[in-house]
Amino acid sequence: MSDLFTVHGALPPEGPLADRMRPKALDDIIGQDHIVGPGRLLRRAIQADRLSSVIFYGPPGTGKTSLARVIANTTRSTFESLNAVLTGIKDIREAIDRSDERRRLYGKRTILFVDEVHRWNKAQQDALLPWVEKGTVILIGATTENPFFEVNRALVSRSRIFQLKSLTSKDLRRAVERTLGDTERGYGKWRISFEEGALEHLVEVAGGDARSLLNALELAVETSPASWPPPGGTEIPVSLEAAEESIQRRAVLYDRDGDYHFDTISAFIKSVRGSDPDAALYWLAKMVRAGEDPSFIFRRMIILASEDVGLADPDALRVVISCAEAFDRIGFPEGNFPLAHACLYLATAPKSNTTMGFFDALSAVEKEDAEVPNHLRDTNRDSESFGHGDGYIYPHAYRDHWAAQQYLPTPLRGKTFYLPSQVGYEGRIREEVLRKREIQAAVIMGDIQAAAGEILSWSATSKGREGWFKRLESGRSALLLADRDAILGQCSIKRHDRILIPAAHDGLLLWESLRRTPEGLTAALVDSETAKEALLRYAASLDEPEQPEIGVYPNGRLPSPEETDTLFAAHTFEHILVREPWRRGGSSEVFHAFAHTARQLLAPEGDLIMLQSPPRLGERISRIIGEGTSSAARAKLEAAEEAFFNPEKTGTLAGAWERWTWGGETLETCFHDAGFKTSLTVLDQQEDRLLTERDLGAWFDTGRSSWGAFIAEALGEGNFLELRDALRDRIKQGPLVWKWKSLLLRATTGFP
């Protein structure tokens, strides 16, 4: 097999100019100073002949093959080359066999250059992988495609990626000057001159591609005299017409200085972005009159349709692409109409740049390469072995074809990348996007707060995958919205009011309160820095003045006015809104302390609205136990549960069980004592619940469950275990209706 780099030194003079002018040494390379400049890593590796596997990635004509040639000229290793377009696995194996033989017999390394490595399919790239890993060959790959997408990930991980950039106009001029001065390989034997604008045209049209420039230069120079080659010393003028013909594109005369072309397209884009149709038409006409390539103008408008119009008008992209296709069919002069059509549509369309959120997501990917959550993983391969996909909720099975579910990786839980604008179509979808995000956040944050310990509200909240499954199967979003609306419906909030939200971990009340008080203050209390950080993630997309103030205050208590001063910009509030502050149970002492502190924090005529679900008003196992249990056994269980939750009726030790047994009377008494006037509403609540073995384990564990210990003693071990088995049979039948009552308390400072 012939070797591209077998012959070192200058290529035959009859070869193409671009090949003849390839660099021989590192100092000959034009541009790419960021990777081969003095002191750079790649330069040091080449000079020391200590190169490891590398992949050169960049546009055509930026020097990828030239760098490989320089390495071939300097290395003491054997240099072999393959072109991925022309070779396959058989050629790879032959190259590997030769490399392995050199290594075993002579201890000599082999550098294998693979041009256009992205053209190999996965099997071909895999065939090379083990030999790169063993060091049998040192790979130099060259590709114009992003290797992170087009090259085998394992191969990329074993190589260092060097990105080559398009050459600048200055770099290209240096390439021309070197060619015109080289008497052996270039045109140094003749006196080459250029008509005004000719060289500028060649450089500008080449677009950073040295090969394209030298090919065009060769054509322009060698077709200018009557015959080639003329005698040495002959003056060869290159006209603008020859330059234009050599690269088959009309010169853009308005761009002689190399900058005006970019300045004009910049003025056009900024005029469209600024919704000025008159200026946009002017700059469009100037570009068309100067001979700008229409495909370039359409390309920029297509980008703008997504970047600057985006979802404010989703039709913008379709309109511009349709206009571009129409232009391709009809050309000039009628093509001016679709050009102007696209320009005017974009200039007058509503604007939104929310697609820029993608780059925030891209930055997050670079910082946090997180795993796919288990419930989102593919179920076709590993569902039985690893439980992949367990807990995934199929949105189409629910009303509105949506259910709140965690889709981001756990480390990014709560991160927001997209904030809909209030303009055009995006303004219409904004409320729905934010509403779903807030409910999703409430479910996620609620699960985070479901820490270890006994759940006293009998709402069957649990942690982990099963918790997600239950909460989402139940249509939790509708319940959360109902709770939020019930609380906010009890008070009249003004735009400048100050609101305090204790126990704000799920954020449910926070976001709607922010919307209602744009000129006031919304402050939230959480009991950990972790919870604060999670809420701030959701608020990160808001402008700083619009963000809530979040303070950390442990143990579910309210801070005193003095402490509040250190947490927030105010220490008095028109409203205190709180939902389920005592998830682990409460007591008269806790309620009294809360009520007295709340009285100090409320402004005159202020109010406190609280929604709480007391354990004694929760679901009873005796109601849902199922038909597999005798009526006598269910009656015994019902009596035992009544004794557990209502000790004042049954003569059990009321003091020891207060956290289970308090009700609306206790709550109202404590707030009356603090100087509040109260009203209490009882809300009937229900949802479909899917119970699990984890629930059974928690409830019937007599060592950990207060309910379990009490019921076991009341019924005896045999009856207790029989009830457990009956409940197990019931939950195997699928979801059941779970019922409970919540208390909605309104407390006002209507009298001292």
N, C-alpha and C positions, 0 to 999 in steps of 0.2 A: 504494500500500500504506500502511495506517495505521501510525503510529509510536507505539509505547508511550509514548515520552517526549516527544512533541510538545508536550503541555501541561505547562508547568512550574509549580511551586507546589503548593498544596493541591488534592487531588482533590475531586470533587463530594461534598457532604455526604451524599448518598444512597448513596455507595459503601460497601463493607464496611469495618468499623472497622480491620481490619489494613492495608488499603490507605490509609485516611485518615491513619493514624498513622505512615506511612513517614517516615524521617528526610529532612530537606531539606538539611542540611549535615553536615559531618564531626562537628561537636560534638554533633549529635543522635543519633549512632549509639551504641547501648547495647551494651556488651561489645566483644570483639575488640580490646581495647587493645593486644594483642601485634602487631597489624599496622596499626592506624590511630590508635594513641595518639600523643601529642606526640613529635615527632622520629623516628617510625618511617618506614621507607623508603616505604611505600605512601602515607602521608599527605603526605610531602614531594613525591612525584611528582604526586599529585592537585592539591595547592596550586600547584605550579609549572606545571601543565598540560603535563607532560613524561612522560605515561604511555606505557609500552611494553606489548606484548601480555602479558596476564595471564590466569590461570585461577583462579577462586575455587572452592574445594572445601570442602564441609562439609555437615552434616546439614540437613534442611529447617528453615526458620524461623530461621536464624542470621544472615541479613542479606546474602546474596549479591546478590539483586536490589536491595535497598536501597542497597548500595554502588554498584551500577551507576547508580541514580537520582541519587545524590549526584554522581557523576562527570558525568552528563548535565546537572545543574544548574550545574556549575562550569566545565566545559570550553568552550573557544572553538572546538573542533572540532565538526563535524557528528556527531550521534549517531544511529545507526540500530540497530534491534533485530530479532532473529529468534528464534523459538521452534523448537527443533530437532524438537519433536513435530509441528509443523504445517507445516514448510517442508522444501524439498528443494533439489536442485542448481539448478533453475530460479530459485528465490528467491535463492540465493547469487550466481548470475551477475548477476542484476539489481542486487543490492546492490553488487557489485563494479563493474559498469558505471557506476553513479551515483558511486561513490567515485573511480573513475579519472577521470571527467569533472571532478569538483570539483578534483581534484589538478592536472590539466592546465590547466584554464581559470582557476581562481581560487587555486591554490596552497594549498588548504585540506585539512586532514587529516580523515579519517573514522574514528570509533570505532564498531566493530560489536560490539554486545552479543548473544551467543548463549546463551539460557537452555537448560539441560539439554543441553549440547553433547554429552554422552556418548550421547544418543539417535541422533545421526547415525551412519550406517554408515561403513565405511572409505572408500568412494568419495566420500561427501559431505564427509568431513573432508579427504580429499586434494584436493578441488576448491577448498578454501579455502587450503590450504597455500602455494602459490606467491605468492598475493597478500599473505599475512602476511609472507612472507619478503622480498618487494619493498618492503613498507611501504605498499602501496596502502591497506590497512586496518590499524588497530590493534585486535586482538582482545581482547574481554573475554568469557571463557567462564565459565559457571556450571554446576556439576555436583555432584550428591550422591554420585557414585561416585568411587572412587579414580582420578584421571586417569592415573596411571602404568599402569593396567590397561585402562581403558575409553576413553582418548583416544589417537589416533594418536601414536606415539612421536615422530615428526618434529615434530608440532605442539606437543607438550609441550616438546621441546628448544628451541623458539623462543619459549617463553613462560615467565614467572615464575609459579610456583605459590604461592598464598597459601591456607593452610588455616584455615578458620573453625571455631571450636569451639562446641559446644552452650552456650547461655547458662546461667549459674548461677541458682540461686534468687534471689540478690540482684539479678542483672540483670533477671530477670523481674518482680520486685517494683517495680523502677524503671520498667519499661515500664508497669505498671499505674498507678503513682502519676502518671506523666506523662499517661496517658490520662484519669485522673480529674480532673486539674487543667487540662486543655486545654479552653478554652471554645469554640474554633472547630471543632476536629476530633474532640475526645473528649467526655467527660461532665462537663466543668467547670461547666456550667450547673445541674447538680443535685447534691444531697448524697447520695453513695453510701456506704452502710455495709454491712459484712459480718458475718454471724453467725459465732461462733467456729468455726474450722476450715474455713469456706467458701473464703476466699481461699487458705489454705494448700493446700487440695485442688486448686484450679485450678492453682496454681503447680507443685505436685508432679507432677500428672498430665500437665501440658504437657511435662515431660521435656526442658527446654532449648529448646523450640520456641516462639518468640515469636508466630508466626502462629497456632498452635494455641491458645495462651493468649488472645490477643485475640479470636479467633473465639468461644471459650467464654465469655469475659467479656461480649462483645456479646450473646450469647444469654441469659446469666444476667441481665444488667441490663435488657435491653429486654423480657423476658417477666415481670419481677417486678411492675411496676405494671399496673393494669387496662387502660390503653391507652398507646400510645406515639406521639408523645412527650408526657409530662406537662408542666405549666407549669414555667417556670424556678424554681429554688429548692426544688422538691419533694424531700423525703427519700425515697430509694429503698433499702430494706433488701434485701440479697441473702441468702437463707437457704442453709443447708448443702444442703438438698434441691435447691434450684435449681442450685447449683453442681455437684452430682452429676449432675443430669439434663443439664446443659449440655455435659458432656463424656462422658456415657454410661459412667461407671465409678464404682462405689461408692467412697466415701471410705475410705481406710485410716486408721481412727481412731487406731491406735497410733502414727501418724507425725505428730502435730500439730506437733512442734518441727522437723520437716524432717530430723532425723538418725536417729531411732529406727528408721525403716524400713531404713536402710542398716546400722545396728548389728545389727538382728535377723537380716537375711539374712547378715551377716558371721558372727554367732554360729552360725548354722545350718551354713554352709559349713565353718567351722573345726571344728565338732563332727564333721561327716562326715569331713573330712580326718583328724581325730584318732582315727577309728575308735571313736567313742562313740555307739552306737545310741540309748541312752536320751536323752542330751542332744539328739541330732539330731531325735528324734521330738517332744521338748518344743518346740523352736524351730519345727519344722514346724507343729505344732498351733497355736502362737501366731499364726503368719502366716495360717493358714487361718481361724482364729477371728476375726481382725481384718479379714478380707476381702481379703487379698492376692490378686493375680491369679495363678491356678495356672500360666498359661503362663510367667510370670516365674520362678516357682520351678523349673519343669521346665527352663527355659532355663539357669538356673544349675547344675542337676544335670547337664545334658548337657555343659556346659563342664567341670565337675568330673570327669566320667567319663573325659575325655581328659587333662585337666591333672594330676589327682592320683591316678587309678587307672591310666590308660594301659595299657601292655602287661603290667602285673602281672596284669590280668584283662581280656583283649580283649572278653569278653562284656558288660562293664559298659555300654559305650555302646549296644549293641543292646538290653539290658534297659531302660535308661532311655528310649530312643526308643520302644520298644514300649509302655511304661507311659504315655508322653505321648500316643501315638496312641489307646490304650485310653481315656484320660481324655476326649479329644476326642469319642469315640463315646458315652460314657455320662454325662459331666458329673457334677455333684454330685447327691445325696450319695454315691452309689456310687463316684464318682471318688476319694474319700478312700483307697480301697484301692490303686489303682495309684500314688497319691502316696506312701503309706507303703511300698509294695513297692519303689519306686525308691530311696527314702530309706534303707531298711534294707539293700538290696543294696549300695549304695555305702558305707554306714558299716561294713559287715562285710567288704568286699572288701579284698584286699591292695593296698597303695599303691605307686605309682611316679610320679615326676614327670619321667621322662626325655624326655617330649615337649617339655620346655623347651629341649632341644637345638636345636630349630628356630630359636629366637631367637639362639643363637650363630651358626647358619648365616646368618641374616638379617644379623647384624652383619658377618659375613665378606663377604657380598655387597656391603654398603655400602662396605666398605674396599677390596675387590678384585673388580672387575668383570672376571673372567678369561675368556679364550676357551675354547671347547669343544676338548678335545684332538682331534687329527686323527683318531685311530682311532674316536672316538665320533661323528663327524659323519655327517650323512645321506649315504648312498651313492647315492641315486636321482638327484641332480642333478649332482654334480661329481666323481664317482668317477674318471672318465677324465681330466679336465683337471687336477684338483688332487690326486688320490689320496685324496679324502675317504673315510674308513672303512677304509683300508688298515690291517691289523694288528688289527682288531677280532676278538675271540675270542667265538664263539657258545657260551654256557655249556652249552646242552643237548647239545652234542656230546661232553661230558666226563662222567666218572663223577661221580655226585651232582649233576649238572647245575650245576656250578660250576667256574670256573677263576679263579685270581688274576689280576686285571687292574686297571690304573689307571683310575679313573672320575672322580676329582676333577681340576680344572684343575691344571696343573703348579705354579703359585705356591702352591697350597694342598696340595700333595702331603704326606701325612702328618698332615694336620689331622683331628682326631676331634671329632665333635659329639654322638655318641650313645654312652653307656656304660650297658649294660643293668644293671638292679638285680638283686639276688639273691632277689627276692621273687616268689612265684606263678609264673605262666606265663613271665614274663620271666627268672626264675631258671633255667628249663629251657632257654631259648634263649641264655643268656649265654655259656656255654662255646663254643658253635658260632660265635656272632658274633665273640668274641675270637679264636678259633682262626683263622678266615678272615682276620680283620684282620691278625693277626701274620704269616701266610704271605704275604698281599698286601704287607705292609710289607717282608718279607725279599726278595721279588722286586723291588719298586721300588727299595729301597736297594741291592740287588745291582747293578742296572743303573746306578745313579748312580755306583757305584764302578768300573764298567767304563770306565776312562779310556783315553786314547790310549796305545798301546804294544803290545808283542807279548804275546799271551796264551800262557803257557807250559804250562798244564795240559791243553791240547787239549780243553777243554770247550765250545768253540765259542761262548763268551759274546761278544756284541757289543753295540754301543750302538744307541740310537735305535729307530725303529719296527721294523726287522727283528729287533733283539734281543728286543723284546717278543714278536714273533710266534713266534720260535723257542722262547723259554723257556716260553711259555704253551701252545703246541702240544704241548710235550713233557710236559705234566702235571707241571710243576716243583714244584707244591705237595707231591705225594706224596714226591718225593725230599728236599725240604727237611725235611719231618716225619721221614723216616727218618733223616736225618743228625742231627737234634736228639735223637731218641730213642736213637740209638746212643751219642751222647756222654753224655747224662744217665744212660743205663743202666749206665755204667761206674763210677758213684760213688754213695755213699749220702749224701744231703743232709739235714741236720737243719734244723728250723725256725729255729734261731738261728745257722746257719752264715754265714760271710762268703765271698762268691764274687767272683772277678775274671774279667772276660771281655775279653780283648784282641781287637783286630780285630772290634769289635762293630757294624760299620757297618750290617749288615742287621737287627740286633735279634733274630735268630732264637733265640739262646740266652737273651737278656735277659729276655723276658717270662715264660717258664716258670720261670726261676731266681727271679724276683721272687715268683711264686706259691708257690714251695717254701720261701722264707726270709722269712716275714712278720715274724719277730722278729729277723732278722739284717741283713745288708747285701749288696746286689748292686751292684757297681761295674763300669763299662764303660769301655774305652779306645777312642777313635777318633782319626783323624789330622788332623781339621780341625774348625773351628768350625761349618762348614756341616753336617757329619755330626752333630755334637752337637745342633745346633738341630733337625734333622730327627727325631732320636730323642726329644728332649724334646717335640716336637709329639705324638707318639704317647703319651707318658706324661702329657700335660697333664690328662687326665681323671681321673688318680689323685690321691688326697689326698697332700699334700706328704710326710708321713712314709713313704708307700708308694712314692714315686718312686725310681728308681735314681740313683746318683751317677755322673755321666759326666765323664770327664777327657779332655783333648786332649793326646796325646803322639805326635809325628810319627814317620815312618819305620818304622812297624810294630814298634818295639822295646818292651821292657818298661822302665818306670822303676825306678830304684833304690828301696830302702825309704825313703831320705830324700826323694826326689822324690815318692814315693807319698803321704807324709805331707801334702804340699802339695795333693794332688789329691783325696784321699778322707779319710773319717773313721777309716780304719784303714790300717796298712801291712803287715799279715799277713792271710793268707786260708786257709781250710780247703780251698778248691777253686779251681783256675784252669781254666776251660773255654774252648777256642778252636777255631774252625772255619776252615780255609783261611787261615791267617795270611800265607802267602807265595804270593799269586796270581801274582806276577810272577817267581817263581823264588827259590830259596834257595841257601845254600852252607854248608859246614862252619863257617865263621867266624860266620855269622849264627845257626846252630843252637846253637853253643857259647855265644854271648853270651846268647841267649834262655834256654837251660837254666840257666846259672849265676845269672842274675837271678831266674828263677822259683824256684830253690832258696832264695834269700834271702827271697822274699815269702811262701812257704808256711809255715804253722804246722806244728809237729810232727805227724806222722801225716797231713799234708795230701797232696793228690794233684793232678796235672795231667792233664787229658784233652784230647787233640788229634786232630782229623780233618783230614788233608791229602791232596791228590791229586797225587802227583809226576808231572811230565811224562812220564817214561819208562814209567809205567804207564797212560798215556792211550791213547785210540784211535789206530790206525794207518791212514793213508790207504791203504796197500797192502791192507787188509782190506775197505775199502768202495768201492774204485775202480770196481767194476762189471765186467760181462761184456764190455764193449766193448774191453777191453784184452787183449792176448795174455798167456798164462800166463808167457811169458818176460819180458815187460815188467814184469808184476806181481812176478815173482821178483826182478828187478833192484831194483825199488823197495823190496821187503821187505828186501833185503840192505842197501841204502843207509840205510834207516830204522834197522835194527839197529845199523849203524855209528854213526849219529848219536846214538842214545839209550844205547848200551852201548859206549863207547870202550875200556873195559878189555878187552873181548873182541876188538875189531877193531884195536887199536893206534893209534887216532886220538888227538888231543891231549886227554887226559882233563881236565887243569886248565882249559883254555879252555872246556870244555863242562859244567863241574860243575853249573851251574844247571839244566841239562837232564837230568842223568844220575844225580843222587843218588837213593837209595832208602831202604828201611826200615833197612838196616844202618847207613847214615850217621847217620840220626836217632837210633837207639838208642845208638850209640857216643857221640855228643855228650851225651846225657842221662846215660849211665853215668859219663862223665867229670865231670859236675857233681854226682854223688852220688845219683843216682836209681836205683831199681829199676824196671825197665820190663817191660811186656808189649805185644806188637804183634799186631794183628788186621788181616788183609787183607780188605777188603769188595769184592765184585763189584757193580758198578753198571751200569745201562743205562737208556736212555730213548729214545723216538722223537724224532728231531731233524729239523727242516726247514732244510736248509742253503741259502745264498743266494749270489748273485754277489759280495756283499761278502766272504764267507768266502774264496771263490776268489781274489779280489784280494789279500787279506791273506796267504794262504798261499803263493801263487805269485809274489809280488813279491820278487825276489831282492835288491833293494836294501834292503828293510825286514825281511824274514823270514829269521832264521837257518836255519830248516828249509829254506826255499826255496833259499837260496844253496848250502847243502850238497848238497841233492838234485840241483840243476841241474848242479853240478860233477861229481857222481858219475855221473849218467846221460847227460850231454850235453844240449845245448839242444833238439835234435829230440825225443828221447824224453821230456824234461821237459814240453814243450808238448803232446805227444801225451797224456801222462797227465792234464794239466790239462783237455784237451778231453773225455777219457773221464769224468772226474769231473763235468764240467758236464752231460754226457748223463745221468749217474746221478742227479744231484740234481733234474733235470727230472721224474723219475718220481715225486717226492713224498718224504715223510719216510722216513728210514732208521733202523735201530737203531744207536745210538751206545753203545759199551761202554768202560768204563775201570775202574780199581781205585783204591780209596782206602785209606789207612793210618789205623787207629785206634790211637793210642798212649796207654797209661796209664802214667804215671810217678809213683811214690810215694816219699815220704821215709822209707822203712823202715829205712835204715841211714845212718850219717854218711858 
